[in-house]
Amino acid sequence: MSTVDEYLSSLNTQHHIIGKMEFEKNTSIKFFCPVIDTSVAKFLYVLMRALKPKKVLELGTSIGYSATVMSLAISDFNGKITTIEKDKVVAKAAEENFKRYNVDKNISLLNDDVFSVLPKLNEKYDVIFLDLYNGLYLDVMEGCIRLLKKGGILIADDTLFPVTKNKAFFLESNKKMDEFNKKLSERKDMDSILLPFDDGITLAVKI
């Protein structure tokens, strides 16, 4: 751990949020897509408290960690989250977690394929959180931007994978992630910044 990491760790108290390890330990299944780290959860929590969004869309629920953290952050502002998860077993575990942490009334989980769901959605969202398999980011970008209201924010996780996870296993998905990063940064209808935090967090505002 670097001096910077040690210093940040000493300041990064987690008393407002549930830690990743605790959340995973309390989940009924053991095999699922990786969830965000606790540090990213803390970032999302603070960002949601600042933005006070009323409508949030999440692509990629997994066991519901990020949705739970975001819901806890926006519950005081009557914020609601719609989250999409294809895997039935994982979706069921996520719903159990939502009930465990008393956020189930604020979250609607759609157990379906994201490519089936996105074209059917017509609401405008204040925030969209993108945390799918990295190779799919480019394929859902247009759909996400269509659903964002003006001034809405797209948050994409793991956007530094092309440089932080350069193993052969990630070769194809990293190519698509790199293309996603470049295309998003070139869009005239979005102002975006890629933050070198964890494995990369991109924030993009719809103009």
C-alpha positions, 0 to 999 in steps of 0.5 A: 500500500502506498503512502497516499493509499495509507493516508486515504484509508486512515480518513475513509471512515465507513460508518455511514455505509455497509462494507462490502465484506459484511454485505457479501457475508450476509448474502445467501449465495456465494457465486455472483458477479463482483460488486463495487469495493467499499471505497467506491460505495462510499463515493457513490453514497456521498455523490448521491447525498449531494445530487439528491436524485429522484430517479436512478437506473442501475444496469447490473444489480448483482447481489444488490450492494450498490443499489442498497448503498445508493438507496440508503443515501437517497431515501431521505429525499424520496429517491427511487431506484430501478435496477436490472439483473438477468440472472434469476438466482442472483436477482433473488439474492439481491431482493433478499438483501434489499429486505434485510437492509430495509430498502426494498420499498425504494428499489424495483428490480427487473429480472430480465436482459438489459437489452430487452428492458432498455428499449421499453423504458421511457422515463427520464432518469436523474442518474444512471449507474453502469456496472455491467460486464465491461464488454457491454458498456459500448452496446448500452451507451446510446440507450443510457444517454437516451434515458438521461434527463438533461443535466442527468449524470451517467456513472460508469464503473471500472473504466480504467480496466484497459490499463489496470487489468491488462491481462489476456482474460480481459483483452476483448472486453478491454478493447470495447471498454477503451472504445466506450471511453473514447466515444463517450469523451468525444460526444458533444451532448455529454461532458465527461471526466474519468477519475483515476479512482479504484479501477476508474469511475467515469462521470458524464453529464448530459448537456 
